[in-house]
């Protein structure tokens, strides 16, 4: 997954992102605002988190004054969050607007705020142990799974790409190429404007002219491959997909790029037989063999495909969606970037706060 730092966002710091056991109310507030999509590292109000079940068609009611209603809601939320009772079975005034509601999707875990030293501008996910981020200045951060937080890493990059096996490559502002290994980024000969990694044996790039390059591990450098593309995406199996300047999709086959058709502005590859794309109207398309590209219900501006085949996307209002096998289903919160890897999904919101998303089940 290739990411590029969004430099217009000003970097900020907030010591409150390092949440301890004495700041449970602070964390609860951030997670409550996450559900509303309005959280900010500078917010200081204290509230309890409203369980996601309360957002799925159940409403509170009371005939008393608005103050009584507010007190009732606070008491109910406290009971639910403290004792774990289901809001649909609580004896106080809850009713369902729909007597026959559709069974809601459940989440394996709730979205988790991930502390970082700075506000983040870009994120790239491979394996659970290979999650990287950049701030607007190009400073690099690596996710520490044992700490549950991003930690500074001594490097400076303008973009970073992580393969599904954790292989990590990056570019600096001068288009120099770097490979991560032995706990450091090592320069690699060549200059690229974009890089895409599927696995350790499938590292591809483009220069500013749209020329395509593949890294040759035997030569230790990039070699030219015939093609003229503006975007690349590499699947976990090493399959290479791309778009040309007209938005036509291409796939590498037999050593050359073969036209697949379509009119897309974004493409995200899973493997040789499965890829997803978006057009200029934000319509969603899925490629499968032998059907080719098919229009899917949905309207997205960003899309990411995980190693397990899960598909995630964002719409123009930063709302989150995942594909449940039939349709795109809303997921709580708002993000401006999302990245799916090998059984792990991370995202960043508009103020540079990172979240780890629970996998739908």
N, C-alpha and C positions, 0 to 999 in steps of 0.2 A: 504494500500500500504506500503510494507516494504522497507526501505532504509537503507543503511549501509554507514558510512562515508568512503570516499576514502582517507585514510591517507597519501599516497605518495604526494598529492598536497600540496604545501607549502601555509600557510595562508598569506593573504595580506590585507592591508587596504587602503582605498581611500576616502578621504573626498569629492571628486567630485561626488561620487555616491549619495550624498544628493543634488539632483538637485533643485534649486530654480527658481524663475521667472526671475532672471538675468542671468541664464545659459541656455537659450533656445537653443543657438547654440551648447552648449555642449551636451544636450540631443539629438538634431537633429543628431549630429555626431555619437553618440552611436547607435541610431536607424538606421542610414544609414549603419554603419558597421555591425549591427545585420543582415541586409538583405544579406550582403555579407559573414556573418559568421566569421568576422575577428576582432570583437570588443575586446578591452582590457581596463581594468580600468585605465591603465597608458597612453592611447592614449590622445593626446592633440590637434590634428588637428581639424579645424572647417569646417563643411559642412552642407548643408541642406539635409533633408531626401528626398529620391526619392520615390514617391508614388509607392505602390505595382503594380498598373495598368501598370506602365512603364516596368515592368518585365514580362509582359504576351504577348509577341509576337510583340509588337509595337517597331519600331526602328526609330531613328532620322537619318536624312540624310542632307547633304549640299555639294555643290560643291566647296565651298571656302576652304581656308587653314585650317589646324588643329586648329589654334588659333581661327579662326572664328567659327569653329564647337564647340569648347569648350565653347565659349561665348554664342552661341546659346543654348546649352544644359543648361548652368547655368541660362540663362534668362527664359527658358521654365520651368525648375524645380521651380524657384522662383515664377513664375506666378501660377503654379499648386498648390504649397504648400501654397501660400498666399491667392489666390482668390478662390481656390477650383474648378477650371475649369477642365474638363475631358481632359486628354492628347489625347484622340482619336478624340476630336472635336476641338482642338486648330487649328488655321488657319496657324500656322507656320509649317515648313516641317516635318510632321509626316506621315508615310505610314504604312500599315499593310502588313507584309510579306505573310500572308495567307488571300486571299480575302474572305474566308469562315471559319473563325476561330471558334473553339468550344467556347461556352460561358464559361468564367472562373468562378470558384467558388468565391463567395464573402465572406468576413470575417465580423463578427458582430463587431469586434474591432481589431485594429492592435496589434501586440505583444508589451507589455509594460515592460520596464525595471523596476525591483523592487530593490531599494537600500537595502543594508545590511551592517552591521558594518564590517564584514569580508568576504573574499572569501568563498563561500560555497562548500561543498563536497557532500551533499546528501539532498534530499527534499522528503517530504511525504504530500499528499493532501487528505483531507476528504471532509468536507463542505467548502464553501468559507471562513468561520470564523475559520476553523481548518486546517491551512497550516503551517507546521513545517519544519525546516531545521537544518542541522548540519554543522559545519566547520570541517576541517581536524583534529583539536585537540579534537573534541567531544563537543565543546560548542554548546548550543542549542539556536535557534532563532525561534520566533513565528511571523507570519505575522499579522500586524496590518492593517486591512482593512480601517480604518478611516484615517490612515497616508499614506497608500499605500507603506509600507516599512516593512522590517523585523526588529524586536527589540530583543535585548538580553534577554534571559530567564535564571534564576538561576538554571541550571542543567548541567550535563555532561553525555552524552550517546554515545554509539558506533553505535546504530541503533535505528530506531523509526518507528512505524507503526500506521497509522491512519485509522479508519474505515470510511465507507461511511456516518455514522451518526455523525462523529467527535470524536468518542471514540479514545483515544490516549494512546499508551503503548510504552515502550522503554526498551532497555537493555544497561547496562554499559559494560565496557571492562572486567569486572570480571564475565559476564553473569548473573548478578543479574537483577531481573525484577522490573519494575516500572510502576505504573498506574497514569495517570494524572487525577486530580480531585481537586476541591476547590483551583484552581490556583497553584497547586504544584504537583510534582511527588512523589508519596508515594511508598515505597518498598513493594513488594508482595513476599511471600515465594516461593522459587523455583529458579532453575538456568536453563537457556535456551541459546541455540546458535542462535536461530532464532525465531521470533514472527510474527504472521499474524493476523490482526483484520478485521472482516467484519462489525460488529456492536457491541454494548455494551454486547450482549449476545453470541457473537461468537468470542472468543479470543483463538487462538491456538498457539502452539509452538513446537519446536523440540529441542532435546539436541544433543550433538556431536555424539552420537551413532545412531541417526536417529529415536529415540523413539518419539512417538507423545503424546502431552499433550493438554488437554483442561482446561480452567479456569472454576472452579465451583464457581459461585458467592455465593452460600449458604455456602460453606466451606471456601471461601476466599482464595483458593489455587488451584494449578493445579493438575489434576488427570490424570493418564496414560490411554491412549486409544490404543488398539491393532493396530499396524501398524509399518512399517519400511520405512520411506521416507527421501528424501534429500531436498525437497522443498515443501512449502505450499502456497496456495492462497485461500482466503475466499471471497465469493460473498456477495453482500449487503443483501441477504436473509439468510445468515448464511451457505450457501452451502460450503462444504470444498473440495477442490481439492488438489492433490499433485502429485509429481513425485518420483519414487524410483531411486535407483542408476543406473538402466539400462535405465532410461528415460521413463518408462511406466507410463501412467497417471492413477490415481486412484481418485475415488469420494466417499465420505462418504454416505452410504446408509444403513438404518436400523441399525445404530450403528457400522457398520464395513466398511472398505475401500474396494471397489469393483473395479477390473481392468477395465479400459475403453480402453486400448490399446494405440497405438502410440509409437513414439520414439522421445521424446522431451528433450530440455535442459532448457526451460522456459515455465511457464504456468501463465495465468492471468484469473481469474474467474470473471464473471459477476453475475451469479446465478447458480442454479442447472442444468439448461438446456442450458447454454451458457458459453463457455470458449474459450480462444485463446491460441495458443502455438507456439513456435519456435523450429526447430530442429538444429542440429549441423551445417547444411549447410545454416542456416539463412532463411530457407523456412518457410512460414507462414501457420498455420492451424487453422481452426475454428470448434468448436464442437457445433452442434445443435441437438436437438431431432427431428426425430429419425435417422437422417443421420449419426451421429457420427462425427469423424474428417474428414474434407475435406481440401485439399490443396487450398490456395488462392494465387492469383498472388501477388508477393511482395517478398522482400528480406530484412529482418530486424534483428537487433541484440538485440533490446529492444522493449518491447510492454507493453502498459498500457490501461486498460479498465475503462471508467467512469461509474458512477451510471446511467446515461441516455443512456448507451449502446454505446457511442462514443468510438472509438478505435484509439489510437495514437501509433506511433512507430518511431524508429530511425534506420538508416542503418549504415553500417560500416564507412561511411564518415561523420557521425553526422548529416546527412540531416534528416529533419522532414517530417513525413507523417501522414495523417489521413484517415480513411476509410469512404468513402462517401456512403456506402451501396452497392457498386458494386466493387470498386477497391480502392487501396491506392493512394491518391493524394498528391503531394508535397505541403509543407507549408513553407513560407519564413523563413530563418535563419538556424542556426546549434546549436545543443545541444548535450551534452553527457549523460544527464539524463532527463527523462520526467515522470510526474506523473499526472494521471487524477483522479478526485474525483467526487463529486456531483455537476455537472454543472460548474466545474472549472478545469483548466489545468495549471500547472506550469512546468518549466524546468530550468536546469542549463547548462551553456556552459563550454567550456574547461578551461576557466580562473576563474570559480567560480561565474560568474554573473548570477543572477536569472531573469527569465522573466515569465510574465503571458501571456498566449496565448489566442487570440480571438477565439471564437467558430465558426467553419465553418457553413454557412447557405446556 
